[in-house]
Amino acid sequence: MPVRPILTWPDPRLATPCLPVGDEDVSSLAIDMLDTMYNAPGRGLAAPQVGVLKRLFVMDVTWKEGTPDPRIVINPQILWRSEDTVAGPEGCLSLPGISTEVTRARQIRMGWTDQHGRAQEETLTGFAAICAQHENDHLDGLVTFDRLSPDQRIAAQAAYLHRPLA
């Protein structure tokens, strides 16, 4: 399947909340997104990052360690977040060359529909929880800059805008 171009900030589509996936078939989009994510190489990719404003993301948090576990997540809902949080650096395929320190829930309970139309629900911990929260933010029109204090955001945006281009 084709690798799609990844939008970069400040493209306005990255700040637009997405619509739910309805009855449409998103299987080829999801496969394209997985191919795009692996090619980037990333661990997660949300539909708005490829210009599709639908509530869909893909993630595979283990493939770089040699054990692929791709997930196609349609219409996700974070049902619960732990009060216990963790702060750490996050990169983003739509913010190439920059990493920001983001605080997230250490554990979440997420419900979604898989590519076969089956309802799924799972408690995610560690990096899987962080990745799912990051990708879900994209579906709500948020990037990591939106999770920073005003001063941190100004500094991160300046660093991004003045980064060396490859």
ABEGO torsion letter per residue (X at the ends): XBBBBBBBOABAAAABBBBBBBABBAAAAAAAAAAAAAAOBBABBBAAAAGBBBBBBBBBAAAAAGBBBBBBBBGBBBABBBABBBBBBBBBAABBGBBBBBBBBABBBBBBBBAAGBBBBBBBBEAAAAAAAAAAAAAAGBBAAAABBAAAAAAAAAAAAABBBX
